[in-house]
């Protein structure tokens, strides 16, 4: 069974999953922005999954960092974005219930 993705619930889950030192670094607005950039990344790729997940994740991380700089949202490190993506994945994992 699949549940609908809820940005507000995702941001709350992400804030809870982030390490304490990053909770103040990423506002809710920053996390909403990153969710939008993730969607933009996959829309540009026509939502096709790359066979090389590690390569795809690196491309996504770099895309988020570049967009955030371009849009003057902030300068984030690869490590910070990796932790944000892990927090988002924790939320996404709650959307599927094994049958």
Residue pairs with C-beta under 8 A, 6 or more apart in sequence:
1 96
1 97
1 99
2 95
2 96
3 94
3 95
3 96
3 97
4 95
5 92
5 95
7 32
7 35
9 91
10 31
10 35
10 88
10 91
10 92
11 28
11 31
11 32
11 35
13 87
13 90
13 91
13 94
14 26
14 31
14 84
14 87
14 88
14 90
14 91
15 23
15 26
15 28
15 31
15 87
16 87
17 86
17 87
17 90
17 91
18 26
18 83
18 84
18 87
19 83
22 80
22 83
22 84
25 80
26 34
26 80
26 84
30 73
30 74
31 84
33 68
33 71
33 73
34 64
34 68
34 81
34 84
34 88
35 88
37 63
37 64
37 67
37 68
38 60
38 64
38 85
38 88
40 67
41 59
41 60
41 63
41 64
49 56
50 56
50 59
57 85
60 85
61 78
61 81
61 82
61 85
62 78
64 76
64 81
65 75
65 76
65 77
65 78
65 81
67 73
68 74
68 75
68 76
69 75
76 84
